[in-house]
Amino acid sequence: MFPAVLVSLKDPDEYVSKNVATLVREVCKHSPELATMVVNCGGAAAIVDFVSNSRGTSRMPGIMALGYVSHLSCHQPL
C-alpha cells in the first residue's frame, strides 16, 4: 500500500500531495513499528522530496511526519 501512496506525493495538484503527506504523518505518529514501515518503503526520502518541492504551509504535514519518524526512532532502531 505505501509505495503506491508515496507516488502521489509528487502529484502536480497541491491538495493531493498535501493530503498524502497528511496521511503519512498520521500513520507515522502512532507507533515505532508504523514509522519503521514507512521508512522501509522509502517514505522518508519521499517526504524529504515533498518538503523540498512544496511551498508555504503545505509543507507542514511532511515536516511533522519527519519529526514523528525521528522521535520514534529514539525508542526503536529504524
N, C-alpha and C positions, 0 to 999 in steps of 0.2 A: 504494500500500500504506500509506504512512504517514498520510495524512489519516484513513483508516479506523481505524487503530490508535489515533491520538490521541484519538478519541472515547471510547475505553474508559478513558481517564484519569479520566473523570467517573463511572465505574461506581459504583453505591452499595456494591458489595462491595469492602471494603478490600483484600482479597487480589488481586482482579483489577486494580485500579488500581495497586497497588504492583508487580505483575508487569509491567504495561505500562510503568511508569516504569523498571523494571529493563531491559526490552528497549530502550527509548530510550537509556538510559545506555550499554548495551553497543554499540549502533550508533554513538553519538557518539564513543566513545573510540578508534575505530580509525583514523580519518583526517580531515583537514580537509574533504575532499570530502563524506564522510558526515555530518559535523556541519553543513555548509552545507546539505545536502539536508534535514535535519531542521528547521533554522531556516526554510528557504524554504517548507516545508509548514505552517508555523505552530506548529512544535514547541516553540519557546522560550516562547511565550505560554501554550501548553497546560501545559507543565511548571511555569511560574510559578503558574498557577492551581492545579495539583495540589498544589504545595508549600504554597500559602496555605490550601488547604482540608483538608489531611490533618494528622494528629496524630502526635506521637512519632517513633519510628524509622522509621515507614513513609514519612516524607518523604525519607529519606536517598538513595534512588536518584535522585530528582528533583533534589536539591541537587547530587549528583555529576554528573548529566547537564549541568546548567548550568555546573558547573566545567569539564567537558571542552570544552563549546562555547566558553567564554570563553578557555580555554588554547589551543585550536586556532585561535581567531580571531586570536591573536597571530602565527600563522605564515602565515595566508592571510586576506585580507579576506572577510568574510561578505557 
